[in-house]
Amino acid sequence: MHPTEKAVVPTRVIGLISGTSVDGIDAALVEISGTELDLKVELVAGATYPYPAELRERILAVGAGVAISMAELAEIDDAIAQVFAQAAQNIQIGHQPATLIGSHGQTVYHRPPKEGAGEQGSRGREMLTTHGLNPSYSLTVLGISLGYSLQLGRGALIAHLTNIATVSNFRVADIAIGGHGAPLVPRVDAYLLSHPQEGRCIQNIGGIGNVAYIPPRHGDWLSKIRAWDTGPGNSLLDLAVEHLSAGAKTYDENGNWAASGIPCHPLIEQWLNQDYFHLPPPKSTGRELFGVTYLHQCLKDAQAYQLNPADILATLTELTAASIFHSYRTFLPEMPQRVLLCGGGSRNLYLKQRLQLLLGSIPVWTTDEVGLSADFKEAIAFAVLAYWRHLGIPGNLPTATGAPQEVLLGEIHQGQS
């Protein structure tokens, strides 16, 4: 739909996402009303649909940097779109159908811009225009490094298979103007989870952890929101569990295995010296940094301390909690009055306990406790972003992504009638 075209606002939307853990497709069927401050979302149905085992292994291999041909990449792209489309169809069974899908797809590669790229990108476009050149030309001619992010599962195919208009490729518009294209959820968090008197941190713990600091909702509060990727979430834990169990397990349920071990604090202090943890926001990361190679280095470092498998998991879990706490203490304008967890890591009771211990008197809740599903919040967010795109409302938050301005997020693909 053209941004200026008037149309009936869709109220029933499906959000689809698979995170860096590649656990499966989270699907949320929601009813949306309002626009921003009056935004209301009701979760009608939510479910996670696992990837076929072979497809998951192929995705993990691509994400780990295994070389494949363009033909193989196309096959994976199509296969992901097909399972996303099936998830969209399954989540509607027994319910009134949706009129719009927001599909984040599956991230297989993320390259952040170099520090200051957002500001440089803005200057670069001005220089190109001044010299009579098309500002869409590559900015590398000016020594400017933009980010890049690749999400597989093409929206056009999802729209065709479901016959539902689909919004996809949410990150590219923000990246094109110099932003990180991540995190994209903070604007949704601002309107669904802010509080009139209470400063909150919305902490997602997926494969990668990311935070949105939402100040009390008064005055120029939107401009004071800060958000960034805090570092590893479940990614290292899941990889470690699979490695330490010789493939028998894929995750540490409730953190029980880690809870039976003892964290090695000298190792944690060593790992927290990693450059990423000290890079000021806006910043983003992924498996490219906190992936298989990083885990192998962690395991190598742990050999000097003769840790058993439970101790290794306890130490890696403590790294996730400690990196979150370090991030807050180092980069927030002030500590929050409450932390709200979401994502798969919010179900890791040991991780939650360790984070609570570090945060002291600051209560650590889940978003469930304030009325928004912790399991499906990210999928809900991409339903909202699709809804906003359909209405012509910007979806990014420049203070979160580092982009110089607000932009419409996502490409719209119409279903076939």
PyMOL commands that set and color helices and strands:
alter all, ss='L'
color gray80, all
select helices_A, chain A and resi 53-63+70-91+117-130+139-142+155-162+172-176+186-193+222-224+235-244+253-259+265-271+275-278+292-305+309-331+344-347+349-359+367-370+377-391+398-401
alter helices_A, ss='H'
color red, helices_A
select strands_A, chain A and resi 12-18+24-33+40-50+100-111+148-152+166-168+200-205+208-214+226-232+338-342+364-366+411-413
alter strands_A, ss='S'
color yellow, strands_A
deselect
rebuild
show_as cartoon
